Amino acid sequence: MKQIFIFLSSIILMTGCTSDLLDTSPYSAISSETMWTTDNLTDLGISGVYAALRLGNGSSSTTSPYELYETDRFGFTGQCRFDEPLLRGTITPSDALFSSMWQNFYEGVQRANDGIKNIPLKSPSIETKKARYVAECKFFRAYFYYRLNQLYKGVPIYLEPFVADEATKARSSEDEVWNQVVADLTDCISEVNLPDKYAAGSADYGHITKGAAYALRGKVYMYQQKWDLAAKDFGKVKDCGYSLFSDYKTLFTAANEQCAEMIFTIQNIGQQNYGGSVQLYYGSRSAFTSDWNYYMPTPDLVDLYENKDGSKFNWGNIIPEYSSLTVAEREVFFLRDNLTAAEQSAAALRGAKMSLYLPTGNEARILKAYENRDPRLAATVITPYSTFVGAYNNTATVAIATMRWPYRAQALINGDLQTDTQNYFYYLYRKFVIEGVTGIISRDYGPIDMPVIRYADVLLLWGEALNEQGLLTEAIDKVNEVRQRAGVALLNSNIATTVSGQADLRVRIQNERSIEFAGEGINYFDQLRWKIWKERTFYEGNGSKQVWGGIVSPYSFKGDYIYSWPVPASEVQINPNLKQNDGWIN
């Protein structure tokens, strides 16, 4: 079922990435000359291509420290508990973030190139299987160039396997890379042996499908602003048999990871070397396996979730004094009931306006801010004074913890939710974090598949493409499919949700995507594509912050040039034909 990623990790196909882009000597027991020469080695070789999704591992889980979901921390919907040089304005082209992404994606290209060239030449497998595998390799070459082009905006194009000494090409333009991606995906779609979709439970589930290729090509057309072609491709995805799952909250669980909404996922199992890291980095100390909560939602994201009737959330409607107070003073509204004298004194020293504190009603007052909201909020975020079904003190004993401030202690009954950041009060992710004391063996290798493309993504992009063509009614219908599933008021169903025109719907779609895909590694790339990253993330006084807006680490925007990542300094040194992106100094 998930056998695509369950292969002997020592049997990988060709050469591996190093700081010199590609190592020229094989790192595995099977050389590139031998790979593909039997039917079994052909299967292992294609597994190695898929395994490129796991490159850059920094832990026993073999999941990358640069996994897609982690990129949410760079945009306005996510944040990190540590200072981020990209957001602080201190990052340089020598940073490992840039070089690791570049190297891992090019290793994926290299593996795909090896399959595209050598499967037809060397494999004795049946022709239909070989044709399907070549199509899958073309999808992956397209996918890795898609990722490179999203970030670096024009990169060298290599369509044959190569060694380090041959990696001397200059950068192709951004549009040239998009055209190559489209060409590969078009070849993939044209392959008659590639199915539209695999059914849940199929032995081939997890392999690339025509539906995935249409979805990715549609995404490329969105970058090229070829709205009509994008819309046509998204319609083809629907024709392939993909559809929304009925329940947003349970969508992101192992039980539903093969539902018809999932188009392209990174498959995980709860086994060392084959699991995901999201539990470790999203979960808290109160979650089973005692996690680190490295990455967290922002108050900006939480405030974006509408009321259930579709009206915009406004703090002033809950707490009239809220907007008139300083950020520091607002902490008072988030304090727990029955503070001790010492806790009250400490809060006052931090700037909380304690004259507004309600000793036996503070929690009830703030809870109203999270009631009657878009149900995706409660499914995605642990909010103040909500509960979480976790484990007591890193044991297998279930304990229901409540998120309170300030933190006191865990307990078997009515304890506080403990974090790895308990000196600060952050929102936490509930999405992807397994509750209870079963369902996960280790925080280093979680079993939940990580979606890369799902049907809700297609629907909202489809709506965006239609809106950009001026097809307002059709666009609203696509957005409303997602809102209907979420359980929030449909667009144009009342005064609050009435769409006034194309520009209004454009912003509504942006907001819809921001909350629908929170924590999935989509939002940062959307913000770059829409050119709203600066205004939404780097507004005056912003930074990583606590639930009431108190800044922990300030952000600093150094210029529009950071919309494009720099070519890694190490690659420029190796290949003098690589021109650096404007604004970046090696």
SVG drawing of the C-alpha trace seen along z (x, -y; Angstrom):
<svg xmlns="http://www.w3.org/2000/svg" viewBox="-29 -53 63 62">
<polyline fill="none" stroke="black" stroke-width="0.4" points="0.0,0.0 2.7,-2.4 5.5,-0.3 6.7,-3.2 8.7,-4.6 9.4,-1.2 12.6,-0.2 16.1,0.6 17.5,-2.9 21.0,-1.7 19.8,-0.9 19.4,-4.2 20.1,-5.0 23.0,-7.0 25.0,-9.8 24.2,-11.9 24.1,-15.5 27.0,-17.2 27.9,-20.8 29.3,-20.5 25.8,-19.9 26.4,-16.3 29.0,-13.8 30.6,-12.0 30.9,-8.6 27.9,-6.3 27.0,-6.2 25.0,-3.0 25.7,0.7 24.2,0.5 25.8,-1.7 23.9,-3.6 25.2,-1.2 23.6,1.8 20.4,0.1 17.3,0.8 18.8,3.9 16.3,6.3 12.6,6.0 13.3,5.9 16.0,3.2 13.6,1.2 11.1,1.2 13.8,0.2 15.0,-2.5 11.6,-4.1 11.3,-3.9 14.5,-5.9 13.0,-8.6 10.0,-8.8 12.4,-8.8 13.8,-12.1 10.8,-13.6 12.6,-12.7 16.0,-14.1 17.8,-16.3 16.9,-14.2 18.2,-15.6 16.8,-13.0 16.1,-9.3 12.8,-9.8 14.4,-10.5 12.1,-13.4 13.7,-16.6 14.3,-19.5 13.1,-21.5 9.8,-19.8 7.1,-21.8 4.9,-22.2 7.7,-23.9 7.8,-26.8 4.5,-28.1 6.7,-29.8 8.0,-32.3 4.5,-33.7 1.9,-35.6 0.0,-32.5 2.8,-30.6 5.8,-31.3 8.8,-29.7 9.8,-29.7 13.3,-30.7 14.6,-33.7 14.3,-33.2 17.1,-35.0 14.9,-35.3 12.4,-37.3 14.9,-39.1 16.7,-40.4 20.0,-38.9 20.1,-36.0 22.8,-35.7 23.2,-33.5 25.5,-31.2 22.7,-30.1 22.0,-26.3 18.3,-26.9 19.1,-28.0 21.8,-25.5 19.9,-22.5 16.7,-23.2 18.7,-23.7 20.7,-20.5 17.8,-18.3 15.6,-19.5 18.4,-19.0 19.1,-15.5 15.4,-14.8 15.9,-16.1 19.0,-13.9 17.1,-10.8 14.2,-11.5 16.6,-12.1 18.3,-8.8 15.0,-7.0 13.8,-8.8 17.0,-7.9 17.8,-4.4 14.4,-2.7 13.8,-2.5 17.5,-1.5 18.2,1.0 15.0,2.3 13.7,5.7 10.3,5.0 7.1,5.1 6.6,2.2 3.5,0.9 5.2,0.8 8.3,-1.0 6.1,-3.6 4.2,-4.3 7.5,-4.6 9.0,-7.0 5.8,-9.1 6.2,-9.1 9.8,-10.2 8.7,-13.0 6.2,-14.1 9.0,-14.2 11.4,-16.1 8.6,-18.6 7.8,-18.7 11.3,-19.4 11.8,-22.1 8.5,-23.6 9.8,-23.8 13.1,-25.3 11.4,-27.9 9.0,-28.9 11.9,-30.0 14.9,-30.9 13.0,-32.2 15.0,-30.7 17.5,-27.9 19.8,-25.7 17.8,-23.0 19.4,-19.6 17.5,-16.9 20.2,-14.2 22.0,-12.6 25.2,-14.6 28.2,-14.6 29.5,-17.6 32.0,-18.6 29.2,-18.9 27.0,-21.1 28.2,-24.3 25.0,-25.6 23.8,-29.1 20.4,-29.8 17.4,-29.5 14.7,-32.2 11.8,-31.7 9.4,-31.3 11.8,-28.9 11.7,-26.7 7.9,-26.9 7.7,-25.8 9.9,-22.8 7.7,-21.8 4.6,-22.1 6.3,-20.0 7.1,-17.2 3.7,-17.2 2.1,-17.2 4.1,-14.1 3.0,-12.6 -0.6,-13.3 -0.3,-11.9 0.9,-8.5 -1.9,-6.0 -0.6,-3.6 -0.8,-6.2 -4.2,-6.0 -6.5,-8.9 -6.6,-7.9 -5.8,-4.9 -8.5,-3.6 -7.9,-3.6 -6.4,-0.2 -4.9,0.3 -1.4,1.9 -0.3,-1.0 -1.9,-3.7 0.7,-6.5 2.0,-6.3 1.6,-9.4 -1.6,-9.7 -3.0,-11.8 -5.0,-13.7 -1.8,-14.7 -0.2,-15.8 -3.2,-17.9 -3.2,-19.5 0.5,-20.4 0.3,-21.7 -2.7,-23.8 -0.6,-25.3 2.1,-26.2 -0.4,-27.9 -1.4,-30.0 2.2,-31.2 2.1,-32.0 -1.3,-33.7 -2.7,-31.5 -6.0,-31.5 -8.1,-29.7 -5.6,-26.8 -5.4,-26.5 -9.1,-26.3 -9.3,-23.6 -6.7,-21.5 -8.5,-21.8 -11.6,-20.6 -9.7,-17.6 -8.7,-16.8 -12.4,-16.6 -13.0,-14.4 -10.3,-12.0 -12.5,-11.3 -11.2,-13.5 -13.6,-15.2 -13.8,-16.8 -13.8,-14.6 -16.9,-15.2 -15.2,-16.3 -12.3,-18.8 -11.4,-17.8 -10.8,-14.1 -9.3,-14.6 -5.8,-14.9 -5.7,-11.5 -4.3,-8.2 -7.8,-6.7 -8.6,-9.1 -5.3,-9.6 -6.4,-7.7 -9.7,-9.5 -10.6,-10.9 -9.4,-14.4 -5.8,-13.4 -4.2,-13.8 -0.5,-13.8 0.9,-13.0 4.1,-12.1 3.4,-8.7 4.4,-7.9 4.1,-5.0 4.9,-4.8 8.2,-3.1 11.7,-4.4 13.1,-5.8 9.6,-6.0 7.6,-8.4 6.9,-12.1 8.1,-14.7 5.0,-16.9 4.0,-15.5 7.4,-16.4 7.4,-20.0 3.7,-20.8 2.8,-18.9 3.3,-20.1 4.8,-18.5 1.3,-17.4 0.9,-15.4 1.8,-11.8 5.6,-11.4 6.3,-14.9 6.8,-17.2 8.6,-20.5 6.1,-22.9 8.8,-24.5 6.2,-25.8 3.0,-27.6 0.0,-29.5 0.0,-33.3 -2.6,-35.6 -3.0,-37.0 -4.1,-33.6 -6.5,-33.0 -8.1,-36.5 -8.6,-35.7 -11.1,-32.9 -14.6,-34.4 -17.6,-34.0 -19.7,-31.1 -22.2,-33.4 -19.4,-34.6 -18.9,-38.0 -15.4,-39.1 -14.2,-38.5 -13.6,-41.6 -12.1,-41.7 -14.1,-44.8 -17.4,-42.9 -16.2,-40.5 -14.2,-42.9 -15.2,-46.6 -12.0,-47.9 -9.7,-45.7 -8.7,-48.1 -8.1,-51.0 -5.4,-49.2 -1.8,-48.8 -0.6,-45.3 1.0,-44.7 -2.2,-45.8 -4.3,-43.2 -2.6,-40.4 -5.0,-40.8 -7.8,-39.3 -5.9,-36.0 -5.0,-35.4 -6.5,-32.4 -9.1,-32.7 -8.0,-32.9 -4.4,-34.2 -2.2,-34.2 -0.9,-37.5 2.5,-36.7 1.0,-35.9 -1.0,-39.2 2.1,-41.1 4.1,-39.5 1.4,-40.2 1.3,-43.9 5.0,-44.2 4.7,-42.8 2.2,-45.6 -1.1,-43.9 -3.9,-46.3 -4.9,-44.4 -7.8,-46.8 -9.7,-44.9 -9.0,-41.5 -12.0,-39.3 -10.8,-36.9 -13.6,-34.4 -14.7,-35.4 -11.6,-36.0 -11.6,-32.6 -15.3,-32.7 -14.8,-36.2 -12.0,-35.2 -13.6,-31.9 -16.4,-33.8 -13.8,-35.0 -13.5,-31.5 -17.1,-30.5 -19.3,-30.5 -16.3,-30.8 -15.5,-29.0 -15.2,-25.3 -11.8,-25.0 -10.4,-27.2 -11.1,-24.6 -9.9,-21.8 -6.6,-23.6 -5.6,-25.6 -5.5,-25.0 -6.9,-28.2 -6.8,-29.6 -8.9,-27.6 -9.7,-24.9 -8.8,-21.3 -6.4,-18.8 -6.5,-15.0 -2.9,-14.2 -0.8,-12.2 0.2,-12.8 3.8,-13.6 5.1,-11.7 3.5,-8.5 0.8,-6.3 -1.8,-7.6 -4.5,-9.8 -4.9,-13.3 -7.1,-16.1 -5.1,-19.3 -6.4,-22.8 -4.4,-25.6 -4.1,-28.2 -1.9,-31.2 0.3,-31.4 1.2,-27.8 1.4,-26.0 1.6,-22.2 0.4,-19.1 -2.0,-16.9 -4.0,-13.7 -7.2,-15.7 -7.7,-19.3 -4.0,-20.0 -2.5,-22.7 -1.3,-22.1 2.5,-22.1 4.6,-23.5 8.3,-23.8 7.8,-27.5 5.9,-27.9 7.4,-31.3 5.3,-32.6 1.7,-32.1 1.4,-31.0 -1.3,-29.5 -0.6,-25.9 -1.4,-23.6 -4.0,-20.9 -4.0,-19.9 -1.9,-16.8 -1.2,-16.3 -2.4,-12.9 -4.5,-13.0 -4.6,-10.3 -1.9,-7.7 -2.3,-5.4 -1.8,-6.0 1.9,-6.9 5.0,-5.0 7.5,-7.8 7.5,-11.6 10.3,-11.1 8.2,-9.0 4.5,-9.8 2.2,-7.8 0.0,-10.5 0.6,-11.1 1.5,-14.7 -0.7,-16.2 1.2,-18.0 -1.8,-18.6 -5.4,-17.9 -8.7,-18.6 -9.6,-21.7 -6.4,-23.3 -7.6,-22.6 -11.0,-24.0 -9.8,-27.3 -7.2,-27.7 -9.9,-26.9 -12.0,-29.6 -9.1,-32.0 -8.5,-31.3 -12.2,-31.8 -12.3,-35.1 -9.3,-36.4 -11.2,-35.8 -14.1,-37.7 -16.3,-34.7 -17.5,-35.7 -20.5,-33.4 -18.6,-30.3 -15.7,-31.3 -18.0,-31.8 -19.4,-28.3 -15.9,-26.7 -15.1,-28.6 -18.5,-27.7 -17.8,-24.0 -14.9,-24.4 -16.9,-26.6 -19.9,-24.2 -17.6,-21.4 -16.1,-23.7 -19.5,-24.5 -19.2,-28.3 -21.8,-30.6 -21.6,-30.5 -20.6,-33.5 -23.5,-35.6 -25.8,-34.0 -26.2,-37.1 -25.0,-40.7 -21.7,-39.8 -20.8,-37.3 -22.0,-39.4 -19.2,-39.6 -18.9,-43.1 -16.8,-42.3 -13.6,-40.7 -11.2,-42.5 -13.3,-41.6 -13.4,-38.0 -9.7,-38.0 -9.1,-38.9 -11.7,-36.5 -10.0,-33.6 -6.7,-34.6 -8.1,-34.5 -9.9,-31.3 -6.7,-29.6 -4.8,-31.0 -7.2,-29.3 -8.0,-26.1 -4.3,-25.2 -2.8,-26.5 0.1,-24.4 0.3,-22.5 3.2,-24.3 1.1,-26.2 0.6,-29.6 4.1,-31.0 4.2,-30.2 0.8,-31.7 1.9,-34.9 5.0,-35.1 2.9,-34.4 0.3,-37.0 3.0,-39.5 1.3,-40.1 4.1,-38.7 5.6,-42.0 2.3,-43.8 0.9,-40.8 4.1,-39.7 6.3,-42.7 3.8,-45.4 5.2,-47.8 5.7,-46.3 5.2,-42.7 7.2,-39.6 6.7,-36.3 4.2,-36.9 2.0,-35.7 -1.8,-35.3 -2.5,-39.0 0.1,-40.3 3.1,-40.7 6.2,-40.6 8.9,-38.0 11.1,-38.4 10.7,-41.4 10.7,-41.1 12.6,-43.3 12.0,-43.6 15.2,-44.5 13.8,-44.9 11.7,-43.4 14.7,-41.3 13.9,-38.7 10.8,-37.6 13.3,-35.5 15.7,-33.3 19.4,-33.7 21.4,-31.2 23.4,-29.5 26.8,-31.0 28.4,-27.6 26.9,-26.9 28.0,-30.3 31.5,-29.5 31.5,-26.1 29.7,-27.3 30.8,-30.8 28.0,-30.7 25.4,-31.1 24.3,-34.7 23.1,-35.8 19.6,-37.2 19.5,-41.0 19.9,-42.4 21.7,-39.4 25.4,-39.8 27.5,-36.7"/>
</svg>
